[in-house]
Structures are given as C-alpha cells and as structure tokens.
Amino acid sequence: MVDQQALAALRESKFGRLTVGQLMEKDVQFGFKDQKAGVLANLMMEGFGSVPIVDRMNRLIGIVSEFDLLKAVRKGQHLNEVPAGDVMTSHPISLTQDTNILTAIDVLQNNHLIRAPVVDASGKLVGIIARSDILRGYLQTISS
C-alpha cells in the first residue's frame, strides 16, 4: 500500500524536484550500427553495461546491452563478425533531460532497465542515466 502523504512529501522534496539532466552522465560511450559487436563487448568489459547506437547525426537509433550480446552468442553468432545493427534493440526507451527523476525511476522500474539513454527534442543522444546515478542523487540530497 502506498502512503499518499509520504509520496506527496517525496514529490515536494529536493530529490523529488530533480530532473534527469541534473543527474545523467553526459560523457556517453556510443557506437554505430556498422561497428562490430565485439568492439561494443569490449566497451562493456570496461564498465559500460549498455552502449547506445547512434546514426551519423548522433540521433539515437538503438542500444546494445549485455543481454543482446549474449543472445547473439547463444545463436552462434561471432561478435567480431556481426555488426551492432544486427544485435541492437531498435527504438530503445529513452528519457529527456527535463524528465522528472521520479518519472525516470518509474520508467526504469516498469521496463526492468538498469540505464536509459537521454535524448534532446530532435532525438540526439545527450547523456545516459543509470539507477546508480539516481541513487547517488538521492543520497546527496538527503545528506545536504
């Protein structure tokens, strides 16, 4: 059961008024659909759990996650041969910089996402936000 008073207080709190743009990572590793999936797998081994895929105008067209790569491996595809465009999830769920952080939490939870790309009004990739970014923002607001 949701405590409506507590929820209202959360919406009015410093944390509840934050936006995705305030907490997102702006320096995003991204790839192109013609890159080999193995290159993206190596990025993931460096700590990037998913890699947004953009077109030549930096517009978001897909995302490659560890799950996508494992699915390709399980199908017998060799990651150093298959292009990212063949394994990516097209039209991924994304957020905008002005999305309220509580809405972002709902989107991540409802879609079982660890992170989501952030785009501007024209669909260009401008950042990425992860659950850990949101938790960090929460902890910073309650300690200040």
N, C-alpha and C positions, 0 to 999 in steps of 0.2 A: 504494500500500500504506500502510495506516495504522499508525503507530508506536504500539503499545498503551501503552508506557511513557510516551511524550510525552502521549498522550491522558489517561492517569491523572493525570499531573502537572498538566495543564491543569484537570481537574475539581477538583483539590485547591488550585489557586492562588486568589489573591484574586479574580481575574477570574472564574474558573470557579464561584465561590460566589455571584456576584451574581444578583439577580433582576430581572425586567422592571420591577418597581415602583421599583427604585433608579435606573434609567436612563431611564425613559419621560418623555415630555413631558406634563405634567399640564394645561397650558392648551391645550385642543384646540379648533380651529375645527370646528364641525359644522354640519350642515344638516338640513332636514326634507324629507320626500318630496314635499310640495306646493310647495316652492320651485322657482323656475325654474332650470334647469341653467345658464343664463348667469350667474347670481349665483355659483354654485359655480366656474364657469370663471374668473371674476374673482378669487376667492379663490386659485385655483391660480396665477394670474399673479403673485400676491403672495408666492409661495413655498410654498404648501401643495400638495403633489403629489397628494394624495387627500383627500377630505372624507368622514368618517363621517356616516351618516344615522341619526338617532335618532327615536323616537316622542316623544310629549308627556311621557312619564315618563322620558326620557333613556336608554331602552333601545336598544341598537344593533340596527338592522334592515337596514342596508345600507352600502355605501360607493360613492362616485363617484370614479373615477380619471381621469386624463388620457386613458387608453385608452378608457374608457367614453364620454367626451365626443367623442372623435374618431370612435368607431364611430357615434354618433348623427349627427354631421355628415356622415359618409360615406353614411348612409342618407337624407340630405336633410332631416333634422330641424333646425329652427331652435332654437338653445339658449335664446333668450329667450322661447320659447313652450312648450317641452316641460318638464314637471315632472321634478324629480330622480328621483322614484319610477319614472319610465319608463325611465331610463337607468342606474340604480344596479345594482350587483351585490348581490343579496339574500343574506342569511345569509353574510356575509363571514367569512373565517378571522379569529379573534381570539385574544388571549392574556389571561392573568390576571396580576395583579401579582406573584403568588408563583411564576410560571413561571421556572425556572432559565434563565439567559442563554444557556447552550449549547443548551438545547432551543429557545429562541427563534431562535437562529441556524439551527438545522435546519429549523424551520417556515418561516422566511423563504426560505432557500435552496431547499428542496424544492418550494415553491409559487411561486417566482420573484417574490417580493414585495419591494418597497422598504421598506414600512412595514406595520404591523398595528395595528388598534385594540386597546385594553386595556379589559377589562370586569371588573366585580365579579361576585360569585356570582349576583346577580339579573339579570345581563346589562346593567347600566347602564354607560355609557361613562365611564371614569375617566382615560383617557390614550391616548396613541399612542406607539409605539416604531418608530424607523426604523433602518435599517442604520447610518446615521451616528451615532446615539446609542450604539449598541453599540460601534462603533469608537472613539468618544470615551471610553467607559468603559474599554475595553481599554487605550488609550494612557495614561489617568490611572492605572490600576492598575500598569502596568509602570514608570511614572516616579516612583511614590511609594514 
